[in-house]
Amino acid sequence: MARIVVIGSGMGAMAAAARLAVAGHRVVVYERGRAHGGGVGRFARDGFRFDTGPGLLHLPAVYRDLFVKTGKQTLEQSVELSQVDPASRHLFTDGTDVRLPNASRAGVLQALDGAFGAGAGERWSDLVNRAREVWDATRRPLLEEPLRADWRVLGRDPYPAAPVRRGRLGGLFGRGGADGPPTLAGVARRELKDPRAVALLESHALAHGLDPRSAPAAATVLPYIEQTFGAWYVRGGMRALADALHERCRQRKVEFHFDAEVTGIVEKDGRAAGVELADGTVAEADAVVSGIDPALLPPLLGGQAPWREGDVRPEPGAGGGTPGRLTVLLALRGTRPADTAHRTVVHAPDREAELAAVFGDGHGLREPCPHPTVTVLRPDDPTVRPDEEHEAVTLTAVVAPHGPVDWTDGTAAEQDAQRLITAAEAAIPGLRDRMLWHEVRTPADTEAETGARGGAVPGPVLAGADGAFLRPANVTRLPGLYLAGGWAHPGGGLAHAGMSGALVAGLIVEGEDWRGSQ
């Protein structure tokens, strides 16, 4: 039985902890905060409860596998999981209103034809079919295996679109130009034609904090995943999933210490041999799993970076330059209408202005976006509201991280929150008349609570773009030190975090030549 220390208690860290414990190891988790879950938080007030992190789950098979392999109770026996239908509702400034059914190719085709005109559904379907080829080509090396030593092969974009010649379409490929690799924005404009369909595709990238102007064409896999495997909700919110995973860890005798900040990683005989805590105590270990941003590890390693020569590594400013989320939690009086969509996306009238505000205008400048894309979450869940005469609603928008924007400026943050509320009125008529109160959460709050630089929210890994959208490998230069969580391979999001935990557990249990489950 090995002694394993885990730094942090985010979803990837807990996924690794549960799997290692069931393999017979003694696992101890040290968390600098007061609670588990990392970015999967909760805010409660006056009988209302809100998720402060992800609101929906994709690829639930990741957590089904985790719960099956770590205990007797399945995922569905641990939480109440249901598909969201429609998967999403989309509102555009020209008045177009389209509802996309959950996990139904034919239904989506029919809905888009009805909303955008004949042929729109078929064009979307053709694009998603090509995205399936991306999924088939990259699923195993990107999601199910530790990052391979020859990771540069993943820098080639597997999207099977025909190359575009120079000419009138030459400007569609973002900053790379016509000779550069295809971007999601270029593919969207070339293959979907209708600007509303373009906005629909780009919104999948934006929701993950990705700039469609620079994201590779392989990002088409994001709507493919959602459309194929569905969008799922956990009764009580995604925090209930974090609570269930924490309880599974406790059942497997994982030991948790909160308000316990790790200030150093102990090395002995060229291996990770434990951690030093802020109070000066040392916890010895045979292996250390870090669930925090790897770019925060050098001070814990005597100034040394954790990655090996030739490994993927964050570019300077990465992480801290990744967008965050502005979230507005709304306590509303009045009953939730029966035909209400769980998730509505209110699209920005000027996408270019929005992208410049979030990602910069190419000169490092970011101006506030007066009309951002806003996601409105309205769960039909009696456990998140005081009674049937009230409703709990969450508004989110992707925004620039703390740093380029001073999100500690309460007045400015409230002004931006009001922009979200104004946009959400398209989805919730009479919204302001129904409001009891609202709570604003900015990237500065995320940074303070989770330690994420700038309050950044990591996105999933993607092939293409010469590997710019890959994350550092789970194995580090220091034997016995492993990386898990959204800032390590295979990237951010609930499902990907669970995958990272599975990969780290496999590497520790089976050895570093392990290539993943067959």
Secondary structure as UniProt FT lines:
FT   STRAND          3..7
FT   HELIX           11..22
FT   TURN            23..24
FT   STRAND          26..30
FT   TURN            38..39
FT   STRAND          42..45
FT   TURN            46..47
FT   STRAND          48..51
FT   HELIX           61..70
FT   HELIX           75..78
FT   STRAND          81..83
FT   STRAND          88..91
FT   TURN            93..94
FT   STRAND          97..100
FT   TURN            102..103
FT   HELIX           105..116
FT   TURN            118..119
FT   HELIX           120..139
FT   HELIX           140..144
FT   TURN            149..150
FT   HELIX           151..155
FT   TURN            168..169
FT   HELIX           170..176
FT   TURN            178..179
FT   HELIX           184..192
FT   HELIX           195..207
FT   TURN            208..209
FT   TURN            212..214
FT   HELIX           217..220
FT   HELIX           221..229
FT   STRAND          232..234
FT   TURN            235..236
FT   HELIX           238..251
FT   TURN            252..253
FT   STRAND          255..257
FT   STRAND          262..268
FT   TURN            269..270
FT   STRAND          271..277
FT   TURN            278..279
FT   STRAND          282..284
FT   STRAND          287..290
FT   HELIX           294..296
FT   HELIX           298..301
FT   TURN            302..303
FT   TURN            309..310
FT   TURN            316..321
FT   STRAND          324..333
FT   TURN            338..339
FT   STRAND          343..346
FT   HELIX           351..359
FT   STRAND          374..377
FT   HELIX           382..384
FT   TURN            388..389
FT   STRAND          390..399
FT   TURN            403..404
FT   TURN            407..408
FT   HELIX           410..424
FT   TURN            425..427
FT   TURN            429..430
FT   HELIX           431..434
FT   STRAND          435..441
FT   HELIX           443..450
FT   HELIX           453..455
FT   HELIX           465..467
FT   TURN            468..469
FT   TURN            479..480
FT   STRAND          481..483
FT   TURN            486..487
FT   TURN            489..490
FT   HELIX           494..510
FT   TURN            512..513
//
